[in-house]
Amino acid sequence: MRVIGVDPSTVATGWGVLEGDLPVPRYLGSGVVRCRGGMSTRLAKLYAELVRLLSQYHPHCLSLEQGFTSHNVQAALRLGEARGVVLAAAGSLGIAVAEYAPATIKLAVTGDGRATKEQVQWMVQRRLKLAAPPAEDAADALGAALCHLQTCTLERKLGRNRHR
């Protein structure tokens, strides 16, 4: 199975691609899509870059952090716009999407649902045997991919086939 994890943002969207099974899936790539300009320009660039990445890596699934409420209404709105672009890019190419709560991703990666960003970076580096820690946004995206692979492995062992 090949999965792309995405950590959406209208400014810096992290992405990371993994393939194979746990405990150590194969790392295929990661990075950050940085967007500048007006909101429509940023969203258009994000969509184009995601379509390019999805076309390049041909993932079976896209793993994404679920939306959450925030005290900062503008931040929550911007996150929703970026998530919409990610969902549209996956949908336009017929790629399945799996969504996980932020605490579920942190728990899957670090063993602690309240882990800090630094702890996620450190554990992603260790679990994937990377020479250096990935950028913060890329680490979050790789964490989403790891969470999905872990969920699929568990479901397979339990005889369930909810995710492919």
N, C-alpha and C positions, 0 to 999 in steps of 0.2 A: 504494500500500500504506500502511496505517495501522498503526503498531506502538506498543504501550505498553511501556515499560521499567519494571521494578520492582526496587528495592533493598530486600529484606525485612529486617524487624527487628520484635521484639515491643514496641519502644518508639517508634521513629521510622522508618517505612517511606517511602522515597522513590518517587515515580512521575513519569513524563514521557511525553508523547505526541508522536509525530512522524508526518508524512505526506509521501509523495512519494519522490523519488529523490535520490541523492547527486549533486553534492557538497553541496548545501544543501537538505535537506528542510525542509518547513514545520513550524515549532514551533506546536503546538496548546495546550500547557499542561503544567504540572508543579507539584509540591508535595510536602508531607510529611504523612503520616497519623501523628498523635501519639496514643499509647494509654497510658492510666493505669489503675490498679486491679489486681485480681488477674489471674493469667494467663488464666483463662477469659474474663474480661471484656475483656481486651486483645485476645485472639484473635478474639472475637466482633465487637468493634468493627472490627478490621482486615478481617475477612471482609465485613462490611456495607459498609464504605467502598470496598473493592475492587470489590464487585458494583455499587455505585453508579457508580463511575468507568468500569468496563467497559461498563455500560449507557448511560452518557452519551456516551462516545467511540466505541463500536462498533469496536474495533481488529480487524484481521485476525489479529494475533498478539500474544502477550505474550512479551517477552524478559526472561530472568531469569538472574542469576548462579548458577552451579552451587554446590552445597554444597561445603564444604571442611573438612578436618580442622584441629583447633586444639589447642594445648596446654591451652587452657582448655575443659574438657569441658562445663561449664555454658553457656558462650557458644555452643559448637557445637550443643548441644541446643536452646537458644532459637532459634538461626538455623534449625534444622531444623523447629521448630514453626511459625515464621513462613513458611517456604517451603511447608510443607504447606497452610497457609491460602491462600497465593497460588495454588498449584496447584489447590486445591479450588474457589476462586472462578472461575478460568479454565475448569476442567472443567465447572462447573455451567452455564456459558453457552456451552459448546462452542467455546471459543477455543483455538486451537493455541498451544503453548508451545515456545519455543526456549531452550535453556540454553547458556551460555558460561562458560568458566573465567574467574576474575577477571583473570588475566594477559592473556587473549585480548581482553577488553573494554578494558583499559588500552592494549594494543597498538593496537587498532583506533582508539581515540580520540586517543591521544597519540603513537603510534609507539614507545612504550616500555612493555613489559609489567610494569615495576616502578615505574611512575609513582606519584607521591604523590597524595593526594586533592586537594590544591591545584592540581596540574598538570592533573588531570582537570577540575576546575571551570573553570580558565582556558581549556582547549582546547574544552570544551563551549560556553562563552560565545562563543569566537571562531568555531567551526564553525557555530553556529546563528545567529550575528550578534545575540546578545542584548545589551541595553543594560547589564545587570549580571550578574555571575556568579550562577547558581542556588545555592540552599542545597546543602550538601555531599551530603546523601542524595538530593536531586532530581537533582544533577549525575551521581551514580553511576547513577541510573535512566535518565537521558537518554543516558548512555554506553552502557548495555545496549541501548537502542533504536537508537542509531547503529551499534553493532556488528552488530546484526541486519540493518539496512538495507544495510550494507557487505557482509555475507556474501551476502545475497540478490542484490545487484547483481553481485557476482563470479560467483555460481552462474549467473545469467542469461547473463552474457557467456561462460561456459564451456559453456552449453547444458545445464545441470543444473537440475532443478526440485524439489530436496529440500525447500525452504521455499517457502511461498506468500506 
